[in-house]
Amino acid sequence: MKNSIAIIGGGPAGLSAAIRAAELGLKVILYEKGKIGTGIRCAEGFIDTLGCLGKPESGVLFKVDNGIFFAGKAHFVSFSQDHGIWMIDRSIWQISLAKKAQALGVSIKEKFPIGKNQLSKLSDEYSYVIDASGAPSVTSRMYGFVPDYLNNAMLLAQYVIEGDFRFLGKNTLKASFETQNFGYHYIFPKGNNIANVGVGQYHSSDKGTKTYLRKELDRILKKERLDGYRIQRKISGFTPSLSVNRLIWGNILLVGDAAALCSPLHGGGVDTACISGRIAAEIIASQKVDLYPISLWEVLGKKLVRENRIRRLWQFFGYPFIRFTFKFPSLIRSIFFSQQSIQAILGLGSKRLFY
């Protein structure tokens, strides 16, 4: 089907790609293995690190005004209106994106899982396929690079917890760091009486199993005095970063988590998912698909490289690096939202670090 594309996955990347492709006049069909807005496994924070997406069109619970970063002691950071962090209801947001896509003519097929065989058929039938199926992607199962996603991955365990979270303060998120862990735990409230509480640790061969992370999360609940709160839902998973070397497989383009575009530093990936989906659609419409990797890197490369260098500094110097960083609120804001190099952020001039 000429000038038509198939999209696998109805998450942020797939829906963003569908909307942009339809706006550009392409015929689009999107396949979602479940129902749009279900199966969400994240803290539901929306961080517009590059300042190019703006406030989500729906599902916003509140604009995050403050962050509490605990590393030995509490450090309070205020975010201005120019810094885009929102807590959202991902389900509501993704359902609204699907409705927008359908209004533009996108055909959405729910409860329609795509496996290796179906992907091969789609590749034959459509001009292009955008794989937004997450990690590991359907493409990785067909071409045999599933294990790559665990390189540079952050492993996650999260509980959705009901209780009183007003102690955090209004419109405030909390992230805590400990000496013994290469990672962090977080409390992301969705309101006064419910929050996503989780732990994320960078993958290693001796730690990071589901059992280990659940034990860590249970320990953290006691530490944060949340062990008496009611657990509504338990979630586990991982976020891949900078681990997939090839983004085009024939006429298949990888986007979002399928392209391993989550933050190397904190694991967030909603903004990069949306951006990569849009870029993939624009590249297909312009019939310059070979330029997809370089076009993507021109937008996201500086951010991802910077975050990866900061992560490696953390890994090299350990907990003292985190404690030092959180003494300077302006430094934290620069790390999350500036497109400056790590050298400039840390005042190191032209000295090269961890290339």
Stockholm file with secondary structure:
# STOCKHOLM 1.0

chainA/1-355         MKNSIAIIGGGPAGLSAAIRAAELGLKVILYEKGKIGTGIRCAEGFIDTLGCLGKPESGVLFKVDNGIFFAGKAHFVSFSQDHGIWMIDRSIWQISLAKKAQALGVSIKEKFPIGKNQLSKLSDEYSYVIDASGAPSVTSRMYGFVPDYLNNAMLLAQYVIEGDFRFLGKNTLKASFETQNFGYHYIFPKGNNIANVGVGQYHSSDKGTKTYLRKELDRILKKERLDGYRIQRKISGFTPSLSVNRLIWGNILLVGDAAALCSPLHGGGVDTACISGRIAAEIIASQKVDLYPISLWEVLGKKLVRENRIRRLWQFFGYPFIRFTFKFPSLIRSIFFSQQSIQAILGLGSKRLFY
#=GR chainA/1-355 SS CTTEEEEECCSHHHHHHHHHHHHTTCEEEEECSSCTTCSCCSCCEEEETTSCSCSCSSCEEEECCEEEEESSSEEEEECCTTSEEEEECHHHHHHHHHHHHHHTTCEEECSCCCCHHHHHHHHHHSSEEEECCCSSCHHHHHHTCGGGGGTTCEEEEEEEEESCCGGGCTTEEEEECCTTCSEEEEEEESSSSEEEEEEEEECCSSSCCHHHHHHHHHHHHHHTTCTTSEEEEEEEEEECBSCCSCCEETTEEECGGGGTBSCTTTCCCHHHHHHHHHHHHHHHHTTCGGGHHHHHHHHHHHHHHHHHHHHHHHHHHCHHHHHHHTTCHHHHHHHHHCCSCHHHHTTCTTCCCCC
#=GC SS_cons         CTTEEEEECCSHHHHHHHHHHHHTTCEEEEECSSCTTCSCCSCCEEEETTSCSCSCSSCEEEECCEEEEESSSEEEEECCTTSEEEEECHHHHHHHHHHHHHHTTCEEECSCCCCHHHHHHHHHHSSEEEECCCSSCHHHHHHTCGGGGGTTCEEEEEEEEESCCGGGCTTEEEEECCTTCSEEEEEEESSSSEEEEEEEEECCSSSCCHHHHHHHHHHHHHHTTCTTSEEEEEEEEEECBSCCSCCEETTEEECGGGGTBSCTTTCCCHHHHHHHHHHHHHHHHTTCGGGHHHHHHHHHHHHHHHHHHHHHHHHHHCHHHHHHHTTCHHHHHHHHHCCSCHHHHTTCTTCCCCC
//
